[in-house]
Amino acid sequence: YAQKVKQAIMAAHDSIISARIKQTRDANRHRRPAPFKLNDFVYVSTKNIKFPKGMSQKLLPKWMGPYKII
């Protein structure tokens, strides 16, 4: 019984690994290189940046910058 369970777990693990590899390959197939070059100026979205508590999200800027690509 223990051997069957171990084999089932190993098979599930192998299946998860192969699915992850396939998903990564498929996702990378549709990606395109960034259009930025050295010394370009860009704005950065504040969507995923954590600000200190007490600051209203509604009043925060949507973009920060410009920043130079080095």
N, CA, C and O atoms as a GROMACS GRO file, in nm:
protein
  280
    1TYR      N    1   0.083  -0.120   0.000
    1TYR     CA    2   0.000   0.000   0.000
    1TYR      C    3   0.087   0.126   0.000
    1TYR      O    4   0.063   0.219  -0.077
    2ALA      N    5   0.188   0.128   0.087
    2ALA     CA    6   0.275   0.246   0.097
    2ALA      C    7   0.350   0.269  -0.034
    2ALA      O    8   0.371   0.383  -0.075
    3GLN      N    9   0.389   0.161  -0.098
    3GLN     CA   10   0.460   0.172  -0.226
    3GLN      C   11   0.371   0.234  -0.334
    3GLN      O   12   0.417   0.315  -0.413
    4LYS      N   13   0.243   0.195  -0.337
    4LYS     CA   14   0.149   0.250  -0.435
    4LYS      C   15   0.128   0.400  -0.412
    4LYS      O   16   0.124   0.478  -0.507
    5VAL      N   17   0.116   0.438  -0.286
    5VAL     CA   18   0.097   0.579  -0.254
    5VAL      C   19   0.220   0.659  -0.295
    5VAL      O   20   0.208   0.768  -0.350
    6LYS      N   21   0.338   0.604  -0.268
    6LYS     CA   22   0.461   0.673  -0.304
    6LYS      C   23   0.472   0.689  -0.455
    6LYS      O   24   0.513   0.794  -0.503
    7GLN      N   25   0.435   0.586  -0.530
    7GLN     CA   26   0.438   0.594  -0.676
    7GLN      C   27   0.337   0.696  -0.728
    7GLN      O   28   0.366   0.768  -0.823
    8ALA      N   29   0.220   0.702  -0.666
    8ALA     CA   30   0.119   0.799  -0.707
    8ALA      C   31   0.167   0.941  -0.682
    8ALA      O   32   0.146   1.031  -0.764
    9ILE      N   33   0.232   0.962  -0.568
    9ILE     CA   34   0.285   1.094  -0.536
    9ILE      C   35   0.395   1.132  -0.635
    9ILE      O   36   0.400   1.247  -0.680
   10MET      N   37   0.481   1.039  -0.668
   10MET     CA   38   0.589   1.065  -0.764
   10MET      C   39   0.532   1.098  -0.901
   10MET      O   40   0.581   1.188  -0.970
   11ALA      N   41   0.428   1.024  -0.943
   11ALA     CA   42   0.365   1.049  -1.072
   11ALA      C   43   0.300   1.188  -1.075
   11ALA      O   44   0.311   1.260  -1.174
   12ALA      N   45   0.234   1.225  -0.966
   12ALA     CA   46   0.172   1.357  -0.958
   12ALA      C   47   0.279   1.466  -0.964
   12ALA      O   48   0.260   1.568  -1.030
   13HIS      N   49   0.388   1.444  -0.895
   13HIS     CA   50   0.497   1.541  -0.893
   13HIS      C   51   0.554   1.559  -1.034
   13HIS      O   52   0.575   1.672  -1.079
   14ASP      N   53   0.578   1.449  -1.104
   14ASP     CA   54   0.631   1.456  -1.240
   14ASP      C   55   0.533   1.528  -1.332
   14ASP      O   56   0.574   1.605  -1.419
   15SER      N   57   0.405   1.503  -1.313
   15SER     CA   58   0.303   1.568  -1.395
   15SER      C   59   0.301   1.718  -1.371
   15SER      O   60   0.288   1.796  -1.466
   16ILE      N   61   0.314   1.759  -1.246
   16ILE     CA   62   0.315   1.901  -1.212
   16ILE      C   63   0.437   1.969  -1.274
   16ILE      O   64   0.427   2.079  -1.327
   17ILE      N   65   0.552   1.904  -1.266
   17ILE     CA   66   0.675   1.961  -1.322
   17ILE      C   67   0.662   1.977  -1.473
   17ILE      O   68   0.697   2.082  -1.528
   18SER      N   69   0.612   1.875  -1.541
   18SER     CA   70   0.599   1.885  -1.687
   18SER      C   71   0.497   1.991  -1.726
   18SER      O   72   0.516   2.060  -1.826
   19ALA      N   73   0.389   2.006  -1.650
   19ALA     CA   74   0.290   2.110  -1.678
   19ALA      C   75   0.351   2.248  -1.660
   19ALA      O   76   0.325   2.339  -1.739
   20ARG      N   77   0.431   2.265  -1.556
   20ARG     CA   78   0.496   2.394  -1.531
   20ARG      C   79   0.591   2.430  -1.644
   20ARG      O   80   0.596   2.546  -1.687
   21ILE      N   81   0.666   2.332  -1.693
   21ILE     CA   82   0.759   2.356  -1.804
   21ILE      C   83   0.682   2.397  -1.929
   21ILE      O   84   0.721   2.490  -1.999
   22LYS      N   85   0.572   2.328  -1.957
   22LYS     CA   86   0.490   2.359  -2.075
   22LYS      C   87   0.429   2.498  -2.064
   22LYS      O   88   0.428   2.573  -2.162
   23GLN      N   89   0.380   2.534  -1.948
   23GLN     CA   90   0.320   2.667  -1.929
   23GLN      C   91   0.424   2.777  -1.948
   23GLN      O   92   0.396   2.880  -2.008
   24THR      N   93   0.544   2.754  -1.895
   24THR     CA   94   0.651   2.852  -1.910
   24THR      C   95   0.689   2.869  -2.056
   24THR      O   96   0.705   2.981  -2.105
   25ARG      N   97   0.703   2.758  -2.125
   25ARG     CA   98   0.739   2.763  -2.267
   25ARG      C   99   0.632   2.835  -2.348
   25ARG      O  100   0.664   2.918  -2.433
   26ASP      N  101   0.505   2.804  -2.324
   26ASP     CA  102   0.396   2.869  -2.397
   26ASP      C  103   0.387   3.018  -2.366
   26ASP      O  104   0.360   3.098  -2.455
   27ALA      N  105   0.409   3.056  -2.241
   27ALA     CA  106   0.403   3.197  -2.204
   27ALA      C  107   0.518   3.274  -2.268
   27ALA      O  108   0.498   3.386  -2.315
   28ASN      N  109   0.636   3.216  -2.270
   28ASN     CA  110   0.752   3.284  -2.328
   28ASN      C  111   0.742   3.297  -2.479
   28ASN      O  112   0.805   3.384  -2.538
   29ARG      N  113   0.664   3.212  -2.541
   29ARG     CA  114   0.648   3.215  -2.686
   29ARG      C  115   0.580   3.344  -2.730
   29ARG      O  116   0.606   3.393  -2.840
   30HIS      N  117   0.492   3.400  -2.647
   30HIS     CA  118   0.416   3.519  -2.683
   30HIS      C  119   0.478   3.648  -2.632
   30HIS      O  120   0.425   3.756  -2.655
   31ARG      N  121   0.589   3.638  -2.563
   31ARG     CA  122   0.653   3.759  -2.510
   31ARG      C  123   0.736   3.826  -2.618
   31ARG      O  124   0.788   3.761  -2.709
   32ARG      N  125   0.746   3.956  -2.606
   32ARG     CA  126   0.832   4.029  -2.698
   32ARG      C  127   0.932   4.109  -2.617
   32ARG      O  128   0.904   4.145  -2.503
   33PRO      N  129   1.048   4.138  -2.673
   33PRO     CA  130   1.149   4.211  -2.596
   33PRO      C  131   1.103   4.352  -2.563
   33PRO      O  132   1.022   4.412  -2.634
   34ALA      N  133   1.155   4.404  -2.454
   34ALA     CA  134   1.119   4.539  -2.411
   34ALA      C  135   1.171   4.640  -2.513
   34ALA      O  136   1.282   4.625  -2.564
   35PRO      N  137   1.092   4.742  -2.544
   35PRO     CA  138   1.133   4.839  -2.647
   35PRO      C  139   1.228   4.946  -2.594
   35PRO      O  140   1.252   5.046  -2.663
   36PHE      N  141   1.283   4.929  -2.475
   36PHE     CA  142   1.367   5.031  -2.414
   36PHE      C  143   1.514   5.010  -2.450
   36PHE      O  144   1.559   4.898  -2.471
   37LYS      N  145   1.586   5.122  -2.456
   37LYS     CA  146   1.729   5.118  -2.483
   37LYS      C  147   1.801   5.191  -2.370
   37LYS      O  148   1.739   5.258  -2.288
   38LEU      N  149   1.932   5.177  -2.366
   38LEU     CA  150   2.012   5.248  -2.266
   38LEU      C  151   1.990   5.398  -2.281
   38LEU      O  152   1.976   5.450  -2.392
   39ASN      N  153   1.988   5.465  -2.169
   39ASN     CA  154   1.972   5.611  -2.160
   39ASN      C  155   1.832   5.659  -2.194
   39ASN      O  156   1.811   5.780  -2.202
   40ASP      N  157   1.735   5.570  -2.214
   40ASP     CA  158   1.596   5.612  -2.230
   40ASP      C  159   1.541   5.652  -2.094
   40ASP      O  160   1.587   5.605  -1.991
   41PHE      N  161   1.442   5.739  -2.096
   41PHE     CA  162   1.372   5.777  -1.974
   41PHE      C  163   1.237   5.709  -1.972
   41PHE      O  164   1.166   5.708  -2.072
   42VAL      N  165   1.201   5.651  -1.857
   42VAL     CA  166   1.075   5.577  -1.845
   42VAL      C  167   1.003   5.619  -1.718
   42VAL      O  168   1.063   5.669  -1.623
   43TYR      N  169   0.873   5.598  -1.719
   43TYR     CA  170   0.791   5.615  -1.599
   43TYR      C  171   0.760   5.476  -1.544
   43TYR      O  172   0.746   5.381  -1.620
   44VAL      N  173   0.750   5.466  -1.412
   44VAL     CA  174   0.724   5.338  -1.345
   44VAL      C  175   0.585   5.345  -1.282
   44VAL      O  176   0.551   5.443  -1.214
   45SER      N  177   0.506   5.242  -1.304
   45SER     CA  178   0.372   5.236  -1.246
   45SER      C  179   0.382   5.215  -1.096
   45SER      O  180   0.468   5.142  -1.048
   46THR      N  181   0.294   5.280  -1.021
   46THR     CA  182   0.293   5.265  -0.876
   46THR      C  183   0.191   5.160  -0.833
   46THR      O  184   0.160   5.148  -0.714
   47LYS      N  185   0.140   5.084  -0.928
   47LYS     CA  186   0.035   4.986  -0.899
   47LYS      C  187   0.078   4.884  -0.793
   47LYS      O  188  -0.002   4.848  -0.706
   48ASN      N  189   0.201   4.836  -0.800
   48ASN     CA  190   0.248   4.732  -0.708
   48ASN      C  191   0.343   4.784  -0.601
   48ASN      O  192   0.411   4.705  -0.535
   49ILE      N  193   0.350   4.914  -0.583
   49ILE     CA  194   0.438   4.973  -0.483
   49ILE      C  195   0.358   4.999  -0.356
   49ILE      O  196   0.249   5.056  -0.362
   50LYS      N  197   0.412   4.958  -0.243
   50LYS     CA  198   0.345   4.979  -0.115
   50LYS      C  199   0.388   5.114  -0.058
   50LYS      O  200   0.508   5.140  -0.042
   51PHE      N  201   0.292   5.198  -0.028
   51PHE     CA  202   0.318   5.328   0.032
   51PHE      C  203   0.285   5.319   0.180
   51PHE      O  204   0.214   5.228   0.223
   52PRO      N  205   0.336   5.413   0.261
   52PRO     CA  206   0.307   5.411   0.404
   52PRO      C  207   0.157   5.420   0.432
   52PRO      O  208   0.081   5.479   0.354
   53LYS      N  209   0.116   5.360   0.543
   53LYS     CA  210  -0.026   5.366   0.581
   53LYS      C  211  -0.067   5.510   0.607
   53LYS      O  212   0.016   5.594   0.642
   54GLY      N  213  -0.193   5.536   0.588
   54GLY     CA  214  -0.245   5.669   0.611
   54GLY      C  215  -0.252   5.753   0.485
   54GLY      O  216  -0.310   5.861   0.485
   55MET      N  217  -0.191   5.702   0.378
   55MET     CA  218  -0.197   5.775   0.251
   55MET      C  219  -0.311   5.718   0.168
   55MET      O  220  -0.319   5.597   0.147
   56SER      N  221  -0.396   5.803   0.121
   56SER     CA  222  -0.511   5.760   0.042
   56SER      C  223  -0.465   5.713  -0.096
   56SER      O  224  -0.396   5.786  -0.167
   57GLN      N  225  -0.502   5.592  -0.134
   57GLN     CA  226  -0.464   5.537  -0.264
   57GLN      C  227  -0.519   5.624  -0.378
   57GLN      O  228  -0.457   5.637  -0.484
   58LYS      N  229  -0.632   5.682  -0.354
   58LYS     CA  230  -0.699   5.762  -0.455
   58LYS      C  231  -0.618   5.887  -0.492
   58LYS      O  232  -0.624   5.934  -0.605
   59LEU      N  233  -0.543   5.938  -0.396
   59LEU     CA  234  -0.470   6.062  -0.419
   59LEU      C  235  -0.324   6.041  -0.459
   59LEU      O  236  -0.254   6.137  -0.490
   60LEU      N  237  -0.277   5.916  -0.459
   60LEU     CA  238  -0.139   5.888  -0.494
   60LEU      C  239  -0.120   5.898  -0.645
   60LEU      O  240  -0.214   5.874  -0.721
   61PRO      N  241   0.001   5.932  -0.690
   61PRO     CA  242   0.025   5.936  -0.834
   61PRO      C  243   0.022   5.796  -0.893
   61PRO      O  244   0.059   5.699  -0.827
   62LYS      N  245  -0.022   5.785  -1.019
   62LYS     CA  246  -0.027   5.654  -1.085
   62LYS      C  247   0.109   5.614  -1.141
   62LYS      O  248   0.136   5.495  -1.161
   63TRP      N  249   0.194   5.711  -1.166
   63TRP     CA  250   0.325   5.686  -1.224
   63TRP      C  251   0.431   5.765  -1.148
   63TRP      O  252   0.404   5.872  -1.095
   64MET      N  253   0.553   5.710  -1.145
   64MET     CA  254   0.667   5.778  -1.083
   64MET      C  255   0.776   5.792  -1.189
   64MET      O  256   0.790   5.705  -1.275
   65GLY      N  257   0.850   5.898  -1.181
   65GLY     CA  258   0.960   5.912  -1.275
   65GLY      C  259   0.965   6.052  -1.330
   65GLY      O  260   0.901   6.142  -1.276
   66PRO      N  261   1.038   6.071  -1.433
   66PRO     CA  262   1.103   5.973  -1.520
   66PRO      C  263   1.235   5.923  -1.461
   66PRO      O  264   1.306   5.997  -1.392
   67TYR      N  265   1.265   5.797  -1.488
   67TYR     CA  266   1.389   5.735  -1.446
   67TYR      C  267   1.470   5.699  -1.570
   67TYR      O  268   1.415   5.659  -1.672
   68LYS      N  269   1.601   5.712  -1.558
   68LYS     CA  270   1.690   5.682  -1.670
   68LYS      C  271   1.731   5.535  -1.664
   68LYS      O  272   1.766   5.484  -1.557
   69ILE      N  273   1.727   5.468  -1.777
   69ILE     CA  274   1.772   5.328  -1.785
   69ILE      C  275   1.923   5.329  -1.797
   69ILE      O  276   1.980   5.389  -1.888
   70ILE      N  277   1.989   5.260  -1.702
   70ILE     CA  278   2.136   5.258  -1.703
   70ILE      C  279   2.187   5.119  -1.732
   70ILE      O  280   2.308   5.097  -1.737
   0.00000   0.00000   0.00000
